[in-house]
Amino acid sequence: MLSTHPPASYARSLAAPSRDARAASRSILRALTILTGSLRRSPETHEVAAALGVTEAEYGATLGRIGSAEPPGLELMELGEAELQNAIARIPPDTQNVLSLLYQEGCSFDEIGAVLGMTPARAVALHADAIHRLHAMIVVGRAAAATA
C-alpha cells in the first residue's frame, strides 16, 4: 500500500530554507539591537555587515533570502503610532521609501522597484532590512524606557 504522506526527509528539505532564514534573521536582529544600543542610532549597512562577519554583498544577499521567506511586516509589530513613526524617521531614506510605497500606497515589490529604480529583489531586501532595523530600535527603546 502506498503512503499518501511524503517521507519525513522531504518535509525537512522543504522546511530547511525557512529555518535558515529564521536563524539568519535572529543573527541580524541581535547584531542590529547591539549596534543600535551602543551607537544610539541606526547603524550603517557596513557596520551591520562587519558585526556579522560578512561583506556588504553577503549581508544584502542574506536580507534577500529572508525577505523571500516573507518576514513579519509592520502589521505584526505591536506598536503605537508615535513609536512607529519615531523609529521609521531614524532608518535610511531608501528603506523609508520602500515602507511608504508598500504600506501606504499598497504597491507590490515589482512596482516599488520600478518607482525607485531598483530590482524587485532589492526592494524585498530593503523591506527585510527595515523590519529588522525597526524591531531593533524598538527593543532598544523599550529597554531604555524600562530602566529609566
TORPA-4810 file (N, C-alpha, C, O; in nm, 3 decimals):
<nodes>
NODE_1_0.083_-0.118_0.000_0.000_0.000_0.000_0.088_0.125_0.000_0.182_0.135_0.078_M
NODE_2_0.056_0.219_-0.087_0.133_0.343_-0.096_0.087_0.444_0.007_-0.032_0.460_0.033_L
NODE_3_0.183_0.510_0.064_0.151_0.615_0.162_0.117_0.745_0.088_0.178_0.777_-0.014_S
NODE_4_0.021_0.817_0.141_-0.015_0.946_0.081_0.064_1.060_0.144_0.051_1.176_0.104_T
NODE_5_0.146_1.026_0.243_0.228_1.127_0.309_0.370_1.123_0.255_0.426_1.015_0.235_H
NODE_6_0.431_1.239_0.230_0.569_1.239_0.183_0.662_1.194_0.295_0.628_1.207_0.413_P
NODE_7_0.778_1.142_0.260_0.873_1.100_0.363_0.917_1.219_0.448_0.914_1.333_0.401_P
NODE_8_0.956_1.193_0.572_0.996_1.299_0.665_1.113_1.380_0.609_1.120_1.501_0.629_A
NODE_9_1.206_1.314_0.539_1.321_1.387_0.484_1.276_1.490_0.381_1.336_1.597_0.368_S
NODE_10_1.170_1.458_0.307_1.116_1.554_0.210_1.059_1.675_0.283_1.084_1.789_0.241_Y
NODE_11_0.984_1.653_0.389_0.927_1.764_0.467_1.038_1.849_0.527_1.030_1.971_0.526_A
NODE_12_1.143_1.784_0.578_1.256_1.859_0.634_1.325_1.941_0.527_1.368_2.053_0.554_R
NODE_13_1.337_1.888_0.406_1.405_1.962_0.300_1.328_2.087_0.262_1.387_2.187_0.222_S
NODE_14_1.195_2.080_0.273_1.114_2.198_0.244_1.124_2.301_0.355_1.118_2.421_0.329_L
NODE_15_1.139_2.257_0.479_1.145_2.347_0.593_1.283_2.409_0.610_1.295_2.514_0.674_A
NODE_16_1.388_2.347_0.554_1.524_2.395_0.577_1.546_2.541_0.539_1.605_2.615_0.617_A
NODE_17_1.501_2.587_0.421_1.525_2.728_0.389_1.460_2.823_0.489_1.520_2.925_0.524_P
NODE_18_1.340_2.793_0.535_1.277_2.884_0.629_1.348_2.878_0.764_1.356_2.979_0.834_S
NODE_19_1.398_2.763_0.802_1.475_2.750_0.926_1.603_2.831_0.915_1.640_2.902_1.009_R
NODE_20_1.670_2.821_0.801_1.791_2.900_0.777_1.759_3.049_0.778_1.835_3.129_0.833_D
NODE_21_1.648_3.086_0.717_1.609_3.227_0.713_1.579_3.278_0.853_1.616_3.391_0.887_A
NODE_22_1.514_3.197_0.935_1.485_3.238_1.073_1.613_3.254_1.152_1.626_3.349_1.229_R
NODE_23_1.708_3.164_1.134_1.836_3.174_1.206_1.912_3.299_1.163_1.968_3.370_1.246_A
NODE_24_1.914_3.325_1.033_1.980_3.447_0.983_1.910_3.571_1.035_1.975_3.668_1.073_A
NODE_25_1.780_3.567_1.038_1.702_3.680_1.089_1.735_3.708_1.234_1.752_3.824_1.273_S
NODE_26_1.746_3.603_1.315_1.781_3.621_1.457_1.920_3.681_1.472_1.942_3.767_1.557_R
NODE_27_2.015_3.636_1.390_2.152_3.690_1.396_2.154_3.837_1.358_2.222_3.917_1.423_S
NODE_28_2.081_3.872_1.255_2.076_4.012_1.212_2.010_4.097_1.319_2.059_4.205_1.352_I
NODE_29_1.900_4.050_1.374_1.831_4.125_1.478_1.920_4.145_1.600_1.924_4.254_1.658_L
NODE_30_1.992_4.041_1.638_2.084_4.051_1.752_2.192_4.156_1.725_2.219_4.240_1.810_R
NODE_31_2.253_4.152_1.606_2.357_4.249_1.571_2.301_4.391_1.566_2.363_4.484_1.617_A
NODE_32_2.185_4.407_1.505_2.123_4.540_1.496_2.086_4.594_1.634_2.103_4.714_1.660_L
NODE_33_2.037_4.509_1.721_2.000_4.553_1.855_2.123_4.600_1.932_2.119_4.704_1.997_T
NODE_34_2.230_4.523_1.926_2.354_4.561_1.994_2.409_4.690_1.937_2.445_4.781_2.012_I
NODE_35_2.416_4.699_1.805_2.471_4.821_1.742_2.384_4.943_1.768_2.436_5.051_1.798_L
NODE_36_2.253_4.928_1.758_2.163_5.041_1.781_2.176_5.091_1.925_2.177_5.211_1.950_T
NODE_37_2.188_4.998_2.017_2.204_5.036_2.158_2.336_5.105_2.185_2.341_5.204_2.257_G
NODE_38_2.443_5.054_2.128_2.575_5.113_2.156_2.600_5.241_2.077_2.665_5.333_2.128_S
NODE_39_2.550_5.249_1.954_2.573_5.368_1.872_2.470_5.477_1.897_2.494_5.594_1.866_L
NODE_40_2.355_5.440_1.952_2.243_5.532_1.974_2.190_5.592_1.843_2.143_5.706_1.839_R
NODE_41_2.200_5.512_1.737_2.148_5.549_1.605_2.133_5.422_1.526_2.181_5.315_1.566_R
NODE_42_2.067_5.434_1.412_2.055_5.319_1.323_2.191_5.295_1.257_2.245_5.386_1.195_S
NODE_43_2.246_5.175_1.270_2.379_5.150_1.213_2.377_5.151_1.060_2.277_5.120_0.996_P
NODE_44_2.492_5.186_1.006_2.511_5.181_0.861_2.522_5.035_0.818_2.554_4.947_0.897_E
NODE_45_2.493_5.011_0.691_2.498_4.875_0.638_2.634_4.810_0.659_2.643_4.693_0.696_T
NODE_46_2.741_4.885_0.635_2.875_4.827_0.651_2.903_4.791_0.797_2.979_4.697_0.823_H
NODE_47_2.844_4.863_0.892_2.862_4.832_1.033_2.791_4.702_1.070_2.843_4.620_1.146_E
NODE_48_2.671_4.683_1.015_2.597_4.560_1.041_2.671_4.442_0.979_2.688_4.338_1.043_V
NODE_49_2.715_4.458_0.856_2.788_4.350_0.789_2.913_4.313_0.868_2.942_4.195_0.886_A
NODE_50_2.987_4.414_0.914_3.109_4.387_0.992_3.076_4.313_1.122_3.148_4.221_1.161_A
NODE_51_2.969_4.354_1.188_2.930_4.287_1.313_2.892_4.141_1.288_2.913_4.055_1.374_A
NODE_52_2.838_4.113_1.171_2.801_3.976_1.136_2.918_3.897_1.079_2.909_3.775_1.063_L
NODE_53_3.030_3.966_1.049_3.146_3.899_0.993_3.130_3.862_0.846_3.186_3.762_0.801_G
NODE_54_3.052_3.942_0.771_3.030_3.917_0.629_3.054_4.046_0.551_3.068_4.154_0.609_V
NODE_55_3.059_4.034_0.420_3.071_4.153_0.336_2.933_4.217_0.321_2.831_4.156_0.354_T
NODE_56_2.932_4.341_0.273_2.803_4.408_0.248_2.721_4.332_0.146_2.599_4.323_0.159_E
NODE_57_2.787_4.276_0.045_2.715_4.200_-0.058_2.652_4.075_0.003_2.538_4.041_-0.029_A
NODE_58_2.725_4.007_0.091_2.671_3.887_0.156_2.553_3.924_0.248_2.454_3.852_0.256_E
NODE_59_2.566_4.037_0.317_2.457_4.084_0.403_2.333_4.113_0.318_2.222_4.075_0.356_Y
NODE_60_2.351_4.181_0.205_2.239_4.209_0.115_2.173_4.083_0.063_2.051_4.075_0.055_G
NODE_61_2.255_3.985_0.028_2.201_3.858_-0.021_2.122_3.787_0.089_2.019_3.726_0.062_A
NODE_62_2.171_3.794_0.211_2.100_3.732_0.324_1.966_3.800_0.345_1.865_3.733_0.367_T
NODE_63_1.964_3.933_0.338_1.837_4.005_0.352_1.739_3.964_0.243_1.619_3.952_0.267_L
NODE_64_1.790_3.943_0.122_1.706_3.899_0.012_1.645_3.763_0.039_1.527_3.741_0.012_G
NODE_65_1.725_3.670_0.093_1.674_3.536_0.127_1.568_3.546_0.236_1.465_3.479_0.231_R
NODE_66_1.595_3.629_0.336_1.500_3.645_0.446_1.371_3.707_0.393_1.261_3.663_0.426_I
NODE_67_1.385_3.810_0.311_1.268_3.877_0.254_1.185_3.784_0.168_1.063_3.792_0.167_G
NODE_68_1.251_3.696_0.097_1.180_3.599_0.013_1.102_3.499_0.098_1.004_3.441_0.052_S
NODE_69_1.147_3.478_0.221_1.078_3.387_0.312_0.966_3.459_0.386_0.907_3.405_0.480_A
NODE_70_0.936_3.581_0.343_0.829_3.663_0.398_0.842_3.687_0.548_0.773_3.625_0.629_E
NODE_71_0.935_3.781_0.586_0.947_3.815_0.728_0.822_3.888_0.775_0.745_3.938_0.694_P
NODE_72_0.803_3.893_0.906_0.686_3.965_0.955_0.691_4.111_0.911_0.798_4.173_0.909_P
NODE_73_0.578_4.162_0.876_0.570_4.301_0.835_0.532_4.390_0.950_0.517_4.345_1.063_G
NODE_74_0.516_4.516_0.921_0.483_4.613_1.024_0.351_4.582_1.093_0.333_4.612_1.211_L
NODE_75_0.260_4.521_1.019_0.129_4.493_1.079_0.139_4.392_1.193_0.047_4.384_1.275_E
NODE_76_0.247_4.316_1.201_0.261_4.218_1.308_0.333_4.274_1.430_0.338_4.207_1.534_L
NODE_77_0.386_4.392_1.420_0.453_4.453_1.534_0.350_4.526_1.618_0.269_4.603_1.566_M
NODE_78_0.353_4.502_1.746_0.260_4.569_1.835_0.319_4.704_1.874_0.391_4.714_1.974_E
NODE_79_0.288_4.806_1.796_0.347_4.937_1.817_0.241_5.044_1.826_0.134_5.035_1.765_L
NODE_80_0.272_5.146_1.903_0.190_5.265_1.899_0.230_5.345_1.776_0.342_5.331_1.727_G
NODE_81_0.141_5.428_1.726_0.169_5.505_1.605_0.290_5.596_1.624_0.374_5.606_1.534_E
NODE_82_0.300_5.663_1.738_0.411_5.755_1.763_0.544_5.679_1.769_0.645_5.726_1.717_A
NODE_83_0.542_5.562_1.832_0.662_5.480_1.843_0.709_5.435_1.704_0.829_5.438_1.674_E
NODE_84_0.616_5.394_1.621_0.649_5.351_1.486_0.701_5.468_1.402_0.802_5.453_1.333_L
NODE_85_0.635_5.582_1.407_0.679_5.698_1.329_0.819_5.743_1.371_0.901_5.777_1.287_Q
NODE_86_0.846_5.742_1.501_0.978_5.781_1.551_1.085_5.685_1.499_1.192_5.729_1.457_N
NODE_87_1.056_5.556_1.502_1.153_5.457_1.455_1.175_5.469_1.304_1.289_5.462_1.258_A
NODE_88_1.069_5.487_1.227_1.081_5.499_1.082_1.164_5.621_1.044_1.241_5.617_0.948_I
NODE_89_1.149_5.729_1.118_1.225_5.852_1.089_1.375_5.832_1.106_1.454_5.912_1.055_A
NODE_90_1.415_5.727_1.176_1.557_5.705_1.204_1.623_5.602_1.112_1.741_5.573_1.129_R
NODE_91_1.549_5.546_1.016_1.610_5.449_0.924_1.648_5.518_0.795_1.600_5.628_0.767_I
NODE_92_1.735_5.457_0.715_1.781_5.521_0.590_1.666_5.557_0.495_1.565_5.486_0.490_P
NODE_93_1.681_5.666_0.420_1.573_5.714_0.332_1.525_5.611_0.229_1.404_5.602_0.205_P
NODE_94_1.615_5.535_0.168_1.570_5.437_0.068_1.482_5.331_0.132_1.389_5.281_0.069_D
NODE_95_1.511_5.296_0.255_1.431_5.199_0.328_1.296_5.259_0.366_1.193_5.191_0.360_T
NODE_96_1.295_5.386_0.404_1.170_5.457_0.433_1.081_5.458_0.309_0.960_5.438_0.318_Q
NODE_97_1.142_5.482_0.193_1.064_5.487_0.068_0.997_5.353_0.038_0.882_5.349_-0.005_N
NODE_98_1.069_5.244_0.061_1.012_5.111_0.038_0.892_5.091_0.130_0.787_5.044_0.086_V
NODE_99_0.907_5.126_0.258_0.796_5.109_0.353_0.676_5.194_0.313_0.562_5.147_0.319_L
NODE_100_0.702_5.316_0.273_0.593_5.407_0.234_0.517_5.351_0.114_0.394_5.348_0.114_S
NODE_101_0.590_5.309_0.013_0.524_5.256_-0.107_0.449_5.125_-0.078_0.341_5.101_-0.133_L
NODE_102_0.506_5.042_0.007_0.444_4.914_0.038_0.320_4.930_0.126_0.214_4.876_0.094_L
NODE_103_0.333_5.003_0.236_0.226_5.007_0.335_0.127_5.122_0.314_0.008_5.108_0.344_Y
NODE_104_0.175_5.236_0.264_0.083_5.348_0.244_0.019_5.347_0.106_-0.099_5.377_0.092_Q
NODE_105_0.097_5.313_0.005_0.048_5.316_-0.132_-0.002_5.180_-0.180_-0.072_5.171_-0.281_E
NODE_106_0.034_5.073_-0.107_-0.012_4.940_-0.146_0.056_4.885_-0.270_-0.001_4.801_-0.339_G
NODE_107_0.177_4.930_-0.299_0.250_4.884_-0.418_0.307_4.744_-0.395_0.335_4.704_-0.282_C
NODE_108_0.322_4.672_-0.504_0.390_4.542_-0.500_0.541_4.568_-0.504_0.585_4.680_-0.530_S
NODE_109_0.620_4.465_-0.477_0.765_4.482_-0.485_0.809_4.512_-0.628_0.907_4.583_-0.649_F
NODE_110_0.739_4.458_-0.726_0.770_4.490_-0.866_0.748_4.640_-0.892_0.830_4.706_-0.955_D
NODE_111_0.636_4.692_-0.842_0.605_4.834_-0.860_0.703_4.922_-0.784_0.745_5.026_-0.834_E
NODE_112_0.740_4.881_-0.664_0.836_4.958_-0.584_0.969_4.965_-0.658_1.031_5.071_-0.666_I
NODE_113_1.013_4.852_-0.711_1.138_4.850_-0.787_1.134_4.945_-0.905_1.230_5.017_-0.931_G
NODE_114_1.021_4.946_-0.977_1.008_5.035_-1.094_1.010_5.181_-1.052_1.075_5.264_-1.116_A
NODE_115_0.940_5.215_-0.945_0.933_5.354_-0.899_1.069_5.402_-0.848_1.109_5.515_-0.876_V
NODE_116_1.138_5.317_-0.774_1.264_5.358_-0.711_1.388_5.325_-0.795_1.500_5.355_-0.755_L
NODE_117_1.367_5.264_-0.911_1.481_5.234_-0.998_1.570_5.123_-0.944_1.693_5.132_-0.952_G
NODE_118_1.509_5.021_-0.890_1.584_4.907_-0.837_1.511_4.779_-0.877_1.398_4.784_-0.926_M
NODE_119_1.576_4.668_-0.856_1.510_4.541_-0.886_1.408_4.509_-0.777_1.422_4.557_-0.664_T
NODE_120_1.308_4.431_-0.810_1.214_4.387_-0.706_1.285_4.314_-0.591_1.246_4.326_-0.475_P
NODE_121_1.389_4.238_-0.625_1.464_4.166_-0.522_1.530_4.263_-0.424_1.536_4.237_-0.304_A
NODE_122_1.580_4.376_-0.476_1.640_4.478_-0.388_1.533_4.540_-0.298_1.559_4.568_-0.181_R
NODE_123_1.414_4.561_-0.352_1.304_4.615_-0.271_1.267_4.518_-0.160_1.240_4.560_-0.047_A
NODE_124_1.266_4.388_-0.190_1.238_4.285_-0.090_1.345_4.288_0.019_1.314_4.281_0.138_V
NODE_125_1.473_4.299_-0.022_1.583_4.303_0.074_1.574_4.427_0.163_1.598_4.419_0.283_A
NODE_126_1.540_4.541_0.105_1.526_4.664_0.184_1.410_4.654_0.282_1.417_4.707_0.393_L
NODE_127_1.302_4.586_0.242_1.190_4.565_0.334_1.235_4.480_0.452_1.206_4.513_0.567_H
NODE_128_1.307_4.371_0.425_1.357_4.285_0.534_1.450_4.365_0.624_1.444_4.351_0.747_A
NODE_129_1.537_4.447_0.566_1.627_4.531_0.644_1.547_4.627_0.732_1.579_4.645_0.849_D
NODE_130_1.445_4.689_0.676_1.363_4.784_0.751_1.297_4.718_0.872_1.300_4.773_0.982_A
NODE_131_1.239_4.600_0.851_1.172_4.531_0.960_1.270_4.498_1.072_1.239_4.516_1.190_I
NODE_132_1.389_4.451_1.034_1.490_4.420_1.136_1.537_4.546_1.208_1.549_4.546_1.331_H
NODE_133_1.563_4.653_1.134_1.607_4.779_1.197_1.501_4.833_1.292_1.532_4.873_1.404_R
NODE_134_1.376_4.833_1.248_1.269_4.885_1.332_1.254_4.801_1.459_1.238_4.854_1.569_L
NODE_135_1.259_4.672_1.442_1.247_4.583_1.558_1.360_4.611_1.657_1.336_4.621_1.777_H
NODE_136_1.483_4.623_1.607_1.598_4.650_1.695_1.582_4.783_1.767_1.609_4.792_1.887_A
NODE_137_1.539_4.888_1.695_1.522_5.019_1.758_1.416_5.014_1.868_1.431_5.076_1.973_M
NODE_138_1.312_4.942_1.842_1.202_4.935_1.939_1.245_4.855_2.061_1.212_4.892_2.174_I
NODE_139_1.318_4.746_2.040_1.369_4.668_2.153_1.460_4.755_2.239_1.447_4.756_2.362_V
NODE_140_1.552_4.828_2.177_1.645_4.914_2.250_1.568_5.026_2.320_1.596_5.057_2.435_V
NODE_141_1.472_5.087_2.251_1.394_5.196_2.310_1.313_5.150_2.429_1.306_5.220_2.531_G
NODE_142_1.252_5.034_2.419_1.171_4.982_2.531_1.260_4.943_2.649_1.221_4.962_2.764_R
NODE_143_1.378_4.889_2.620_1.470_4.854_2.728_1.517_4.980_2.801_1.527_4.982_2.924_A
NODE_144_1.546_5.085_2.724_1.589_5.211_2.785_1.477_5.271_2.869_1.503_5.323_2.978_A
NODE_145_1.355_5.264_2.822_1.240_5.319_2.895_1.216_5.240_3.024_1.176_5.296_3.126_A
NODE_146_1.241_5.110_3.019_1.218_5.025_3.137_1.320_5.053_3.246_1.289_5.037_3.365_A
NODE_147_1.440_5.094_3.208_1.544_5.121_3.307_1.545_5.265_3.354_1.615_5.299_3.449_T
NODE_148_1.466_5.350_3.288_1.464_5.492_3.327_1.377_5.517_3.447_1.365_5.631_3.492_A
</nodes>
